[in-house]
Amino acid sequence: MAPEIVIAVITAVSVLGAAVVAVVPTLMTAHKRTRTAVGHVEESVQEQGAETRAATIEALDAVGTRLEARFNARVDDLRDDIDDIREDITRVREWQAGHDAEHIISRPRTGGGDA
């Protein structure tokens, strides 16, 4: 090999080495910033996840409370309806007893015995 080629190769290697040495601190700084940013993003995501979970649980509690109130209102309505039906049945039975008594009283007596 000619000495000029060897000198050119050594020069090229030294220029590349100097470029690598110059770039390594910048790459390390960028890597640290990226890791720090990723850490902040992960923390932010975890915080948002916690907030979302809390809001979801709160919303579900509110929905549950409303559903429970509606259910209890329906149960109360059904109880009132059942009470009304029982009162109607009682009135019908009273009327029926009175009506039967009227028939018994107004019926002529038949059968044995001295009249």
C-alpha positions as CSV (number, residue, x, y, z in Angstrom):
1,M,0.0,0.0,0.0
2,A,1.1,3.4,-0.8
3,P,1.9,5.7,2.1
4,E,-0.7,8.3,0.9
5,I,-3.5,5.7,1.1
6,V,-2.4,4.7,4.6
7,I,-2.3,8.3,5.7
8,A,-5.8,8.9,4.1
9,V,-7.2,5.8,5.9
10,I,-5.7,6.9,9.3
11,T,-7.0,10.4,8.8
12,A,-10.5,9.1,7.9
13,V,-10.5,6.8,11.0
14,S,-9.3,9.6,13.2
15,V,-12.0,12.0,11.9
16,L,-14.7,9.3,12.4
17,G,-13.3,8.6,15.9
18,A,-13.4,12.4,16.7
19,A,-16.9,12.6,15.4
20,V,-18.0,9.7,17.5
21,V,-16.3,11.1,20.6
22,A,-18.0,14.4,20.0
23,V,-21.4,12.9,19.5
24,V,-21.4,10.5,22.5
25,P,-22.1,13.1,25.2
26,T,-24.9,14.6,23.1
27,L,-26.4,11.2,22.6
28,M,-26.1,10.4,26.3
29,T,-27.8,13.7,27.2
30,A,-30.5,13.0,24.7
31,H,-31.0,9.5,26.1
32,K,-31.2,10.9,29.7
33,R,-33.8,13.5,28.5
34,T,-35.8,10.8,26.8
35,R,-35.7,8.5,29.8
36,T,-36.7,11.5,32.0
37,A,-39.5,12.4,29.6
38,V,-40.7,8.9,29.5
39,G,-40.6,8.7,33.3
40,H,-42.7,11.9,33.4
41,V,-45.1,10.5,30.8
42,E,-45.5,7.3,32.8
43,E,-46.2,9.2,36.0
44,S,-48.6,11.4,34.1
45,V,-50.4,8.4,32.6
46,Q,-50.5,6.7,36.0
47,E,-52.0,9.9,37.6
48,Q,-54.5,10.2,34.8
49,G,-55.4,6.5,35.2
50,A,-56.0,7.0,38.9
51,E,-58.1,10.1,38.2
52,T,-60.1,8.1,35.6
53,R,-60.6,5.2,37.9
54,A,-61.8,7.6,40.7
55,A,-64.2,9.4,38.3
56,T,-65.5,6.1,37.0
57,I,-66.1,4.7,40.4
58,E,-67.8,7.9,41.4
59,A,-70.0,7.8,38.3
60,L,-70.9,4.2,38.9
61,D,-71.8,5.0,42.6
62,A,-74.0,7.8,41.3
63,V,-75.7,5.5,38.8
64,G,-76.1,2.8,41.5
65,T,-77.7,5.3,43.9
66,R,-80.1,6.4,41.2
67,L,-81.0,2.8,40.2
68,E,-81.5,1.9,43.9
69,A,-83.8,4.9,44.3
70,R,-85.8,4.0,41.2
71,F,-86.0,0.4,42.4
72,N,-87.2,1.4,45.9
73,A,-89.7,3.7,44.3
74,R,-91.1,0.9,42.2
75,V,-91.2,-1.5,45.2
76,D,-93.1,1.2,47.1
77,D,-95.5,1.6,44.2
78,L,-96.1,-2.1,44.0
79,R,-96.7,-2.3,47.8
80,D,-99.2,0.6,47.4
81,D,-100.9,-1.3,44.5
82,I,-101.1,-4.5,46.6
83,D,-102.6,-2.6,49.5
84,D,-105.2,-1.1,47.2
85,I,-106.1,-4.5,45.8
86,R,-106.4,-5.9,49.3
87,E,-108.7,-3.1,50.3
88,D,-110.8,-3.7,47.1
89,I,-111.0,-7.4,47.9
90,T,-112.1,-6.6,51.5
91,R,-114.8,-4.3,50.2
92,V,-116.0,-6.9,47.7
93,R,-116.1,-9.5,50.4
94,E,-118.0,-7.2,52.7
95,W,-120.5,-6.4,49.9
96,Q,-120.8,-10.1,49.1
97,A,-121.5,-11.0,52.7
98,G,-124.1,-8.3,53.0
99,H,-125.7,-9.4,49.7
100,D,-125.7,-13.0,50.8
101,A,-127.4,-11.9,54.1
102,E,-130.0,-10.0,52.1
103,H,-130.8,-13.1,50.2
104,I,-131.1,-15.2,53.4
105,I,-133.3,-12.6,55.0
106,S,-135.6,-12.1,52.0
107,R,-136.0,-15.7,51.2
108,P,-139.3,-17.2,52.3
109,R,-139.0,-19.9,54.9
110,T,-139.8,-23.4,53.8
111,G,-139.6,-26.6,55.6
112,G,-140.8,-28.2,58.7
113,G,-141.9,-26.8,61.9
114,D,-144.9,-24.9,63.2
115,A,-145.4,-21.7,61.6
